[in-house]
Amino acid sequence: MQNPPMHIHRDWRGLPAAARGATVAMGNFDGVHRGHRAVIDAARAARPDAPLGIVTFEPHPREYFARLAGREELPFRLMNAEARANRLARHGVSQLYELPFGPTLAGLTPEDFAREVLAEGLGVAHVTVGEDFRYGRSRAGDIRTLVEAGQRLGFGVTAVPLLETDDAATSSTAIREALAGGRPRDAERMLGHWHRIEGEVIHGEKRGRELGYPTANLALEGLHLPKLGVYAVLVDVLEGPDKGNYAGVASLGVRPMFGENAPNLETFIFDFDGDLYGRHISVALVDYLRPEAKFEGLEALIAQMRRDEDQARRILAAA
């Protein structure tokens, strides 16, 4: 069954009638992991007669408050907004409310948020959240206050317990730890899908092409960095004449061979000869092959790249 098209709304005010009345899951949904999907499934089950929606925030509230306090914080997001929207669409979400998080939202009391945003703005039929969800100014709102607000304002509320996987809670924090340790398969078990880095292919230095390994380059700005090194990957080209699914090998790192230090993701797609500049792709990290290294010369580098390609092909053929 094909999922309905997804509509993205970036405000809660002035919505058309067709965008109101959804049953919604509410949270940040960074990674859209198994725990998040339990919250989404609960929203779907609570009101199967209503459109399925997501209430989330952009930028992430943690990013907003860090900037407000003048704090330097390492990037922590598993997904950018584009990747999150793509993943949510795959789960049948038809209304994505990507609310602008700034002084207005941050300043609303829990009661004001429930009334102005959920009831009057979105006209929600039902709200589901994780059992640890907090909202409103100073994070003063919790499940109890949300249930009470729903009773007054006419929407239902469901709290979903945290999901346990292999005797540990599935969380974005645990997934970040697995990725930082070079364990993408452990991350996949918690996510329920491969961890993916998505975005527009940008121009690089084109050294890969000169070495016989042309790469599609993605920026990593704002994203949590998995362990630097070389990975076996699966690649989805999301648009254009070459749209489809491919396999490849990718280097995630700072290119020590050439003295550069801005991390990016350089992906060599097997048996591919298209032009992807400006196209949007999605790269799934499947297996960690080795750390980054600095080689004595180009011949040694090319020989290692051939070994990386052979190893990645074997892994992906068995996946």
N, C-alpha and C positions, 0 to 999 in steps of 0.2 A: 504493500500500500504506500503510495507516494505521500510524503509529508506536505502539509499546506505551505504556501509561501509565507515567509516571515516578514513582518513589518517592524521597522525599528523607529521608536519614538524617543526623542531626546528632551522631553519635558513632560510634566504631568498636567500642565495647564493647556486649555484650549484643544483638547483631543476630540477628534470626530467620534460620533456615536459608535461606529464600527470598531473603534479601538478600546471601548470601555466594556466593563462587565466580564472580564476574564477571571479565571481561577489562576492565581499566581504563586510561584515560588520566589522567595525574596532572599537575597544575599549577594555576596561578591562573585561567587562562582568562578574563582580563579583556578583554572585547570579543568573545570567541569568533571570532577572525579566521581567515583562510585557513590560517595556520600552525598554529593550534590544531586546526583541523579535519583537517589532515594527521595530527596525533597521534591524534585520535579515530578516523580511518579506519584507522590502523595497528593500533589496539587491536581494532577490529572484525574486521580481516582476520586478526590473529594467532590468534584463537579464535572463529570464527564460530558455534561450538556453545554459547558461553557468553553470559550476559546482558552487555550493554554498559553499563559504568559510568564515572563520573568521580570522581576523588578531588581535591577542592579544599579551600580553607580560608576560614574566615570568623571574624573579620575577615581582610582581606588581611594577610599577615605584615608587609608594609612599614608598614601602619597601626599594627599592634601594637608594633613596635619603635620607631616614632616616638613613640608615647605613653609607652612605657617610658623612653625617653631624655628625655622632656619637650620634644621638638622640635615646633615649629609647622611644619606642612608643608601646602602647597597641595593641595587635593583633586586626585587623579590618576586615580581610577577611571573607566573608560569605562562601566561597568555597575554597578548595584546587584545584590544577590544575586537579587532577583526577576527582573530582566531577564535575568541570566545563566541562571537556571533555565529561563525560557521559551525562550531561544534553544537551549539544550542539548536540551530536549525535542523541538524541531523536527528535531534530527539523530539521533533514534532512541535517545537515552540512556534506559535504563530504571531505573538505579540511580545516584542522585546522592548521594555521600558528602561532605557539606558539613561538614568536621571543624572543631571549635571550636579556633581557634588562640590559645593562651595559654601560661602557664608550663609546663603538662605537655607539650604537643607541642613547644614551643620547647626544652625541656630534654632531649629524647630524643636519644641518639647515633644516627648513621645505622644502626648494627646494631640498636639497640632499636626504632627506628621501623620498620624492615623486618620485624622479628620480631613486635612487639606490635601494630602497626597493620595492616600489609599481610597478614602470614601468619596470625596468630592472630585478629585482630579481623575483618578483611574476608574472609579466606580467598581472596585473589585468585588467579585462574588465570594471569593474565598482566598485565604492567604496561608501558605505553608512555609515554615522556617525550620532550621536546625534548632535543637533544644538549647544551644548555647547562644542563640542570636540576641544581640543587643542593638538598640536603635535610639534615635533622638538625642537631643543635646546632652553632652557629658555621658552618653551611653546609658542614660537613666532608664530606658525602656527595656523590658524583658518579656518572656512569654506571658506572665500573669497580666501585665499591663496591656499587652496586645489582645489577649482574649477578652479582657474587660472592655477595651475600646471596640472590638468587633461586636460585642453584644449590644453596645449602645448605638453603633453606627450601621449595623446591618450586614456584616460580613462574617463568615466563619473563619476559624483559625485552627491549624493543626501544627503541633510540634513534633518533629521527627528525631528520634534518638540518633546519636552518632553511630556511624557504621564501623564495625570492627572487621579488620582483615588480617589474618594470620596473627591473632592475639594482640593486635595494635590498632589504634584508632586511625581510620583513613582520614588524612588531613593534608592540606596544601603544604604544611610544614614538613610532614614526613616525606612527601613526594619530593620536595626540594632537597632534603637530605639524601635521598636515594640518588637523585640526579647529580648532586655535587660529589657523590662517591663513585660516579661512573657506573651506576647500576640501573640502566634504563628499563630492564625487564622487571625489577622490583617496583619501579615507578609505574610501569604498565599494569601491574597487578592491582595497584591502588586506584589508578586512573580508570581502568577498564578500557583503555585505548592507548596507543603509543603516544608518548610525549612528542608534540609537534611544534616546530618553529615555522611561522607563516609570515608572508609579507611580499613586497614587490622586489623583484630581482634588480639589483643595482649594478652599476659599472664598477669593476675593480681594476687592478693593475694589469689584468690579462696575462699574467705570468703562466697560469695554468694552460692556457691555449698554446703558448710557446713551448711548453713542456710536453704537449700531447695530451693534456688533461684539462680541457676547458671546463670551467666551473660556473655555476649559478650562485651568485653571492647575495646573502641576506644580512641586513643590519640586525644587531642584537640590543640596541638601545632600549633601556627600560625593563629588560627581561632578566630574570634569574639566570645566571650562567651555570649550565651543567659542567661537569668536569671537562677541562680543556683536553683535546685530543682528537683522535680519528674514530669515526663511527661507521658502521654499516647502516644504511638508511633506506627508507621507502619514500618516494617523492610523488606527490599529487600536483600536476600542473592544473590549476584551477580555471584557466581561461585560455582563449586563443586557439589557433589551429592545431596545436599539439596537446590540447587538453586530454588528460588521461593519467594513468598510474605507471610508475617506473620504479626501478631499483637503482641504488648508487652507493657511493662512499663519500663521506663528508669530513672536512677538517673544521673543527670548532676551536678557534683560538686566535693567537696574536702573531702568527707567522714569524717565528724566531729566526728562520733561515734568512729572512730579508730585513730584520731589525725593526719590524712594525709592532705596535702595541695596542691598537684599537681592535678588540675582539670582533670577529664576524664569523659567519658560517659559509664555507665554500663547498659546494656540492658538485661532484662529478657524476652525471647521470649516465648509466650504462647504455650503450647502443642508441645514443640520441644525438641528433644533428640539427636541432631547431634553434631558433633565436628567441630567448626568453627575456631579454631586457625589457623592463617595464611590465612584465607579466607577474601575476600573483601565483606563488607556489606554496606548498605545505610540505615540510620535511620532517619525517618521523624518525626519531632516534631509536634504533633497534638493538644494537650491540656496540659496546665500547671495545675498540680494537687495540689501541695503544696511546700513550701520552704523546704530546708534541715533542719534537726533537729538532736539534740543529745539526745538519749534516756537513761533512767535509767539503762537499762539492755537489754540483747539479747531477752528476751521474749517480752518486749515492742516493740522492733524493728521489730521482726517477725510479731507481731500482726498488726503493722502499714503497713508492706509490704503486708499482706493479704488484708487489706483495700484498699491499692493502686491498687493492682491487680484487685479487684472487681470493683473499680471505673473505671479503664482504660478499662476493658472488656465492661462495660456498654456504655461508651463513644464511643468506636470504633465500637461496634455493631450498633450504631445509625448513625455513620459517613457515 
